Amino acid sequence: MSSQTAMLRELIARFNERKPIEIERYFTPDFELDDPGSGARRSGHEGARAMASAATSSRFQARPLKVVAGSTPVICTDTSGRSAS
């Protein structure tokens, strides 16, 4: 497993467990998120903080996330019903 995949798994486990996210550890200063589903557009560490805060809040009712490893790791919702990271 690549170090990138390992770090993504670690990050997703923190999201799924609703644990605090160390933004500078997981996101670069030039982070960009354009989420057409929610209409959210976030950038930089402040944008990553806003995303992490929303995703780890008790109001967030999404399915758990998981990392699908391949030549390019992908983050997707886990529809298996099991806890995944």
C-alpha positions as CSV (number, residue, x, y, z in Angstrom):
1,M,0.0,0.0,0.0
2,S,1.4,3.4,-0.9
3,S,1.9,6.1,1.8
4,Q,-0.8,8.2,0.1
5,T,-3.3,5.4,0.4
6,A,-2.3,4.7,4.0
7,M,-2.7,8.4,4.8
8,L,-6.1,8.5,3.1
9,R,-7.2,5.4,5.1
10,E,-6.1,7.1,8.3
11,L,-8.0,10.3,7.4
12,I,-11.2,8.5,6.5
13,A,-11.1,6.5,9.7
14,R,-10.9,9.8,11.6
15,F,-13.9,11.1,9.6
16,N,-15.9,7.9,10.2
17,E,-15.1,7.9,13.9
18,R,-15.9,11.7,14.1
19,K,-12.5,12.4,15.6
20,P,-10.8,15.8,15.2
21,I,-8.8,16.2,12.0
22,E,-5.3,17.7,12.0
23,I,-5.8,19.9,8.9
24,E,-2.1,20.6,8.3
25,R,-1.3,16.9,8.4
26,Y,-3.8,15.9,5.8
27,F,-4.4,18.9,3.5
28,T,-2.1,21.2,1.6
29,P,-2.4,25.0,1.7
30,D,-3.7,24.9,-1.9
31,F,-6.6,22.4,-1.1
32,E,-9.7,22.9,-3.3
33,L,-13.1,21.3,-2.9
34,D,-15.9,22.0,-5.3
35,D,-18.9,19.8,-4.2
36,P,-21.8,20.3,-6.7
37,G,-24.0,18.1,-4.5
38,S,-23.9,20.5,-1.6
39,G,-23.0,23.6,-3.5
40,A,-19.9,24.0,-1.2
41,R,-16.8,25.5,-2.6
42,R,-13.9,25.5,-0.2
43,S,-10.2,26.2,-0.4
44,G,-7.0,26.3,1.6
45,H,-6.7,25.2,5.2
46,E,-9.7,27.2,6.3
47,G,-11.8,25.4,3.7
48,A,-10.5,22.1,4.8
49,R,-11.4,23.0,8.4
50,A,-14.9,23.9,7.4
51,M,-15.3,20.6,5.5
52,A,-13.9,18.6,8.4
53,S,-16.1,20.4,10.9
54,A,-19.2,19.8,8.9
55,A,-18.3,16.1,8.2
56,T,-17.5,15.3,11.8
57,S,-20.4,17.1,13.4
58,S,-23.2,15.1,15.1
59,R,-25.6,16.6,12.5
60,F,-23.8,14.8,9.6
61,Q,-25.8,11.6,8.8
62,A,-23.9,10.3,5.8
63,R,-22.8,6.7,5.2
64,P,-19.3,5.8,6.3
65,L,-16.5,6.5,3.8
66,K,-13.9,4.0,2.5
67,V,-10.8,4.2,0.4
68,V,-10.7,2.0,-2.7
69,A,-7.0,1.4,-3.5
70,G,-5.8,1.3,-7.0
71,S,-3.3,3.2,-9.1
72,T,-5.2,6.3,-7.9
73,P,-6.9,5.9,-4.5
74,V,-10.6,6.9,-4.5
75,I,-12.8,7.9,-1.6
76,C,-16.4,6.7,-1.8
77,T,-19.3,5.9,0.5
78,D,-19.4,2.5,2.0
79,T,-22.7,0.8,1.1
80,S,-21.7,-2.6,2.7
81,G,-23.2,-1.7,6.0
82,R,-19.9,-2.4,7.8
83,S,-17.6,0.1,9.3
84,A,-14.8,0.8,6.8
85,S,-11.8,3.0,6.5
